Amino acid sequence: MRILLLSWEYPPLVYGGLGRHVHALAQAQAAAGHQVTVLTQTAAAAAPDEVVNGVRVVRVPPDPPFLDPFGAGGVDELLAWVLGLNHSLARSGLRLADEVRPQVVHAHDWMTTHAATTLKDALGLPMVATVHATEAGRHQGWLPGPTSRSIHTVEWWLTFEARRVITCSEHMRWEVTRLFELPADKVDVLPNGIDVDRWSVPAAARTAARTRYAGDGPLVVFAGRLEWEKGVHTLIEAMPRLRRRHPGLRLVVAGQGSKAAELADLARRTRVAGSLTFAGFLDGEQVAALLAAADIAVVPSRYEPFGLAALEAAAAGAPLVVGDTGGLREFVRPGVTGLLFEPGDAAGLADAVTTLLRDQVLVRRVVRAARETLRRDHTWASVAERTVAVYERAEREERALQAGFAARAERPLRVVVRDGNLLTGDSP
């Protein structure tokens, strides 16, 4: 199948789980024999048009206005930047169409909506949309300002224009059907995938990470974006309890985000800064080594459509403590593949971490069960195959819809005059 994927992030430019998802999906689809083209934004030191592991990646710079969506202007400049990017993506997609002849357009999240809709209309293609998260979900069910409300309308438009919608969990299917008033039958649930072998870490790398980050006590790790919905503040608030119970315990927070300074200030105010390392951005091998060295990996999210970070930690062999929310609860079964706590409950988080640190038999059991679940249910080959099946269904539905329009257009128009009024309608 000839597939055109639209994503605002793609390696080497990756901000979070979306970029890693699209990258792995594209490579798995190409490995299965499909012709895959990814259209994304330009990245420093990356070629504008190249083939990587069977995937053609076309990178384009956003059109003016030239803004930094994550700079000092913040969200006030985000929408203008997104529109400039979409204008560029749409023009490039139209130029590519004659060459790659796509059969389906697959848009990832709201930031590619305008380009994807333009391409599907201009080329007469079915569009599939993956909703990785929602603006309302990130803000615990409400829209705090005009930017959030604007993003929400674009998300609605994306799901309306798409022939099929994909979510990564049953929770997200519930969320998008409720928020955007979609029929449940329009939404397909496809979980995230992971390459378990890629997260297997040599003993020397694990030892080096442990030597660098751990002290005399247990090592607790968070790896992800430093944003409010990721709940890192709850983990820091749990640290005083954990330090009293487990002398020498250290926490490593790996990642970047808008809340980095706020979290560092919280660590100082709770007097745990000396037991906490903000490691900043780590590449894939560094994150894998850190997780493999961890005694516990915590995913304390308040909002989590799926929780790719949990899969990565489990693949690296770290026992999991996660917030009881969204897609996390669909992967982590309490006492089987990890432990849950109520999001925002620092005491509950500390209790769950303590339970695992004091029961190494339980630790070995949940680590083994989590990895078995990954190998059974979360291979990228399986996710790619199921995604292509969604494309094929979208194609069938699009053909049926267009055939219905054509049949109606070919039927003669019946004209009736009744009581001096001109009435029209399809002839029987």
C-alpha positions in Angstrom: 0.0 0.0 0.0 1.2 3.6 -0.7 1.0 5.5 2.6 1.5 9.2 3.3 2.1 9.9 7.0 1.9 13.5 8.3 3.6 14.3 11.6 4.9 17.5 13.1 7.7 15.6 14.8 10.0 12.9 13.4 13.5 11.9 14.2 15.9 13.5 14.7 13.3 16.1 15.9 11.4 14.4 18.7 9.6 16.1 21.5 7.7 13.2 23.0 5.9 9.9 22.4 4.2 11.0 19.2 7.5 11.3 17.3 8.7 7.9 18.5 5.3 6.4 17.6 5.3 7.6 14.0 8.9 6.7 13.5 8.4 3.1 14.7 5.1 2.7 12.8 6.6 4.0 9.5 9.6 1.6 9.8 7.4 -1.3 10.6 5.1 -0.6 7.7 8.0 -0.3 5.3 9.5 -3.6 6.6 6.1 -5.2 5.8 6.5 -4.1 2.1 4.5 -1.0 2.0 5.6 2.3 0.3 5.8 4.8 3.1 6.4 8.5 2.8 6.6 10.7 5.9 6.0 14.5 5.5 7.2 16.5 8.5 9.0 19.7 9.5 12.6 20.4 8.8 15.3 19.5 11.4 18.8 20.8 11.9 21.4 18.6 10.2 18.8 16.3 8.7 18.4 15.9 4.9 15.3 17.5 3.3 14.5 14.3 1.4 16.0 11.0 2.3 15.2 7.3 2.6 15.9 5.8 6.1 15.3 2.1 6.8 12.9 1.9 3.8 11.0 5.1 4.7 11.1 8.2 2.6 11.2 11.2 4.8 10.5 14.6 3.3 11.2 17.6 5.7 9.9 21.1 5.0 10.4 24.4 6.8 7.3 26.2 8.1 6.1 29.1 6.1 6.1 32.6 7.7 5.5 34.0 10.1 8.8 32.8 11.5 8.1 32.1 15.2 9.3 29.8 17.9 6.2 28.0 19.2 8.1 27.0 22.4 9.9 30.3 22.9 9.1 33.3 24.9 5.9 33.9 23.1 4.5 30.6 24.3 1.1 29.5 23.3 0.2 32.9 21.9 2.5 32.2 19.0 1.7 28.5 18.7 -1.4 28.7 16.4 0.3 31.0 13.9 3.3 28.7 13.7 1.1 25.6 13.2 -0.7 27.3 10.4 2.5 28.2 8.7 3.8 24.6 9.0 0.5 23.2 7.6 0.6 25.5 4.6 4.1 24.3 3.8 3.2 20.6 4.4 0.1 20.9 2.1 2.1 22.5 -0.7 4.8 19.9 -0.5 2.3 17.1 -0.3 0.6 18.3 -3.5 4.0 18.4 -5.2 4.7 14.8 -4.0 1.4 13.4 -5.0 2.2 12.7 -8.7 5.4 10.9 -7.7 4.3 8.8 -4.7 0.6 8.4 -5.7 -0.6 7.8 -2.1 -3.7 5.7 -1.4 -4.3 7.1 2.1 -3.3 10.1 4.2 -2.6 9.4 7.8 -2.6 12.5 10.1 -1.1 12.4 13.6 -2.8 14.8 16.0 -4.3 18.3 15.5 -1.0 19.9 14.4 -1.3 18.4 10.9 -5.1 18.8 10.4 -5.1 21.6 7.9 -2.6 20.0 5.6 -4.1 16.6 5.8 -7.6 17.9 5.1 -6.3 19.9 2.1 -4.5 16.8 0.7 -7.5 14.4 1.2 -9.8 16.9 -0.5 -7.5 17.8 -3.4 -6.4 14.3 -4.1 -9.7 12.5 -3.4 -8.1 10.2 -0.8 -9.4 8.7 2.4 -7.9 10.3 5.6 -7.2 8.4 8.8 -6.4 10.4 11.9 -4.6 9.2 15.0 -5.5 11.2 18.1 -2.7 10.8 20.6 -4.1 13.2 23.2 -6.7 15.9 23.5 -6.4 19.5 24.7 -9.3 19.0 27.1 -7.7 15.8 28.5 -4.5 17.6 29.2 -6.4 20.1 31.3 -8.4 17.5 33.2 -11.6 17.9 31.1 -11.8 21.7 30.6 -10.4 24.3 28.3 -8.7 27.1 30.3 -8.4 29.8 27.6 -8.9 30.9 24.0 -5.8 29.0 22.7 -7.1 25.8 24.3 -10.6 26.4 22.9 -9.1 27.0 19.4 -7.1 23.8 19.6 -10.2 21.9 20.7 -12.1 23.1 17.6 -9.2 21.9 15.3 -9.3 18.5 17.0 -13.0 18.3 16.4 -12.5 19.2 12.8 -9.8 16.5 12.4 -12.0 13.7 13.7 -15.0 15.0 11.6 -13.0 15.1 8.4 -11.3 11.7 8.9 -12.8 8.6 7.4 -11.5 6.6 10.4 -10.1 7.7 13.7 -7.4 5.7 15.7 -6.8 5.9 19.4 -4.2 4.1 21.5 -6.5 2.9 24.3 -10.1 2.2 25.1 -9.9 5.2 27.5 -9.0 7.4 24.6 -11.8 6.0 22.5 -14.2 6.9 25.2 -12.7 10.4 25.5 -12.8 11.3 21.8 -16.3 9.9 21.2 -17.5 11.9 24.1 -15.7 15.1 23.3 -16.3 15.2 19.6 -19.6 13.3 19.4 -18.3 10.6 17.2 -20.0 7.3 16.6 -18.1 4.6 18.4 -17.9 2.5 15.2 -15.7 5.3 13.6 -12.9 4.8 16.1 -10.4 1.9 16.1 -8.3 1.1 19.2 -4.7 0.2 18.3 -2.2 0.1 21.3 1.3 1.5 21.0 4.0 -0.9 20.1 7.6 -1.4 21.3 10.7 -3.2 20.2 11.6 -5.1 23.3 15.0 -6.2 22.1 16.0 -2.6 21.4 15.5 -1.8 25.1 17.7 -4.7 26.3 20.8 -3.2 27.8 24.3 -4.7 28.2 25.4 -5.2 31.7 28.2 -2.7 31.4 25.8 0.1 30.4 23.5 -0.7 33.2 26.4 -0.7 35.7 27.7 2.6 34.3 24.3 4.3 34.7 24.0 2.9 38.2 27.4 4.2 39.1 26.6 7.6 37.7 23.2 8.2 39.2 22.6 5.9 42.2 23.9 6.4 45.8 23.9 3.9 48.6 20.2 3.3 48.4 17.5 2.5 45.9 17.3 4.3 42.5 13.9 5.7 41.4 13.6 7.0 37.8 11.1 9.1 35.8 11.7 9.5 32.1 9.4 11.7 30.1 8.3 15.3 29.4 8.3 17.7 32.2 4.7 19.0 31.9 2.0 19.3 34.5 -0.1 16.4 33.2 2.9 14.0 33.6 2.6 14.4 37.4 6.3 14.7 38.2 5.5 17.1 41.0 3.6 14.3 42.8 6.7 12.2 42.6 8.9 15.0 44.1 6.3 15.5 46.8 6.6 11.8 47.7 10.3 12.0 48.1 10.5 13.1 51.8 8.5 10.0 52.8 10.6 7.8 50.5 13.8 9.2 51.9 12.7 8.5 55.5 11.7 4.9 54.7 14.7 4.2 52.4 17.9 6.0 53.5 20.1 6.9 50.5 17.3 6.7 48.0 17.9 8.8 44.9 15.5 10.1 42.2 16.5 10.8 38.6 14.2 12.9 36.4 15.2 12.5 32.7 13.5 14.8 30.2 12.7 18.4 29.2 9.6 20.5 29.3 8.0 23.8 30.3 7.8 22.8 34.0 11.5 22.1 34.5 12.2 25.3 36.6 9.1 24.9 38.6 10.0 21.3 39.5 13.5 22.3 40.5 12.0 24.9 42.8 9.6 22.3 44.3 12.6 20.0 45.0 14.3 22.9 46.9 11.2 23.8 48.8 10.6 20.1 49.9 14.3 19.8 50.8 15.0 16.9 48.5 17.2 18.6 45.9 20.3 16.9 47.2 18.7 13.5 46.5 17.4 14.4 43.0 19.2 14.6 39.7 17.6 16.5 36.8 19.3 14.7 33.9 17.8 16.7 31.1 17.4 15.2 27.7 18.8 11.7 27.2 19.0 9.8 23.9 17.4 6.3 23.5 20.4 4.3 24.6 21.0 6.5 27.7 17.3 6.3 28.7 17.4 2.5 28.3 20.5 2.2 30.4 19.0 4.5 33.1 15.8 2.5 33.2 17.6 -0.8 33.3 19.6 0.5 36.3 16.5 1.6 38.2 15.0 -0.2 41.1 11.7 1.4 40.3 10.3 3.4 37.3 7.5 5.7 38.2 5.0 7.1 35.6 3.0 9.5 37.8 0.8 10.9 35.1 -2.5 12.7 35.9 -3.5 12.4 32.2 -2.1 9.6 30.0 -3.8 8.5 26.8 -1.6 5.4 26.6 1.8 5.6 28.4 4.6 4.8 26.0 7.0 5.6 28.9 5.6 2.7 30.8 6.2 0.3 27.9 9.8 1.5 27.6 10.5 1.1 31.3 9.0 -2.4 31.3 11.0 -3.4 28.2 14.2 -2.2 30.0 13.3 -4.4 32.9 12.3 -1.8 35.5 9.4 -2.6 37.8 6.5 -0.1 37.3 4.6 2.2 39.6 2.1 4.2 37.6 -0.9 6.5 38.0 -4.3 4.8 37.8 -5.4 6.8 34.8 -6.1 6.5 31.0 -4.2 3.9 29.1 -1.8 3.2 31.9 -4.4 1.1 33.8 -5.0 -0.9 30.6 -1.3 -2.1 30.6 -0.5 -2.2 34.3 -2.6 -4.8 36.1 -2.1 -4.3 39.9 0.2 -6.9 41.3 0.6 -8.6 37.9 2.5 -6.2 35.7 3.1 -3.4 38.2 1.4 -1.3 40.9 -1.1 1.6 40.6 -1.7 4.7 42.8 -4.3 7.4 42.6 -3.0 10.3 40.5 -1.9 13.2 42.6 -1.6 11.2 45.8 2.0 11.5 46.9 1.4 9.2 49.9 -0.1 6.5 47.7 2.8 6.8 45.3 5.3 6.4 48.2 3.4 3.4 49.5 3.4 1.6 46.1 7.2 2.3 45.7 7.8 1.0 49.2 5.8 -2.2 48.5 8.0 -3.1 45.6 11.3 -2.1 47.3 10.4 -4.5 50.2 9.3 -7.4 48.1 11.9 -8.6 45.6 9.9 -11.7 44.8 7.0 -9.5 43.7 9.5 -7.3 41.7 10.8 -10.3 39.7 7.2 -11.5 39.0 5.9 -8.2 37.7 9.0 -7.5 35.6 8.6 -10.9 33.9 4.9 -10.6 33.4 5.2 -7.1 31.9 7.9 -8.2 29.4 5.7 -11.2 28.4 2.8 -8.8 27.8 4.9 -6.6 25.6 6.1 -9.5 23.4 2.6 -10.8 23.1 0.5 -7.7 22.5 2.7 -4.8 21.6 5.0 -5.6 18.7 5.3 -2.9 16.1 4.8 -5.5 13.3 1.4 -6.2 14.8 0.5 -2.6 15.2 1.6 -1.8 11.6 -0.5 -4.7 10.3 -3.6 -3.6 12.2 -3.1 0.1 11.1 -3.0 -1.0 7.4 -6.2 -2.9 8.0 -7.7 0.4 9.2 -6.5 2.1 6.0 -8.1 -0.6 3.9 -11.4 -0.2 5.7 -11.2 3.6 5.2 -10.6 3.0 1.5 -13.7 0.7 1.3 -15.8 3.2 3.1 -14.6 6.1 0.9 -15.4 4.1 -2.3 -18.8 3.2 -1.0 -19.6 6.9 -0.2 -18.3 8.1 -3.5 -20.3 5.5 -5.4 -23.5 6.6 -3.5 -22.8 10.2 -4.5 -22.3 9.2 -8.1 -25.5 7.1 -8.2 -27.5 10.0 -6.8 -26.0 12.4 -9.4 -27.0 10.0 -12.3 -30.6 9.7 -11.2 -33.0 12.0 -13.1 -34.5 14.9 -11.3 -38.3 14.8 -10.9 -40.1 18.2 -11.2 -43.6 18.6 -9.8 -45.8 21.7 -9.7 -48.3 21.6 -6.8 -50.6 24.4 -5.9 -48.4 26.8 -7.9 -45.2 25.7 -6.1 -42.2 24.1 -7.9 -41.2 20.9 -6.1 -38.1 18.9 -6.9 -36.8 15.5 -5.8 -35.2 12.3 -7.0 -37.3 10.2 -9.3 -38.5 6.9 -8.0 
